[in-house]
Amino acid sequence: MEKCYKINKENKETLPKNILCFAYTLVFLGDLYIDLGEYGKAKSLYEQSLAIHKRLLGDNNLKTAWI
């Protein structure tokens, strides 16, 4: 999962259409960290994903609310 995160992070700036995909990767990696008890790492990833969703979709979008 971390390898996927790194690949997505590297491509985030060059492939704008994949930014939402990157945001979902952050959520899934955050979920993994929750399972491992790494709550601080998970929170940081969730916050990054939420910021991307808010910027691209707005505060009132259902996908943003899901984060």
PyMOL commands that set and color helices and strands:
alter all, ss='L'
color gray80, all
select helices_A, chain A and resi 2-12+16-35+39-57+62-66
alter helices_A, ss='H'
color red, helices_A
deselect
rebuild
show_as cartoon
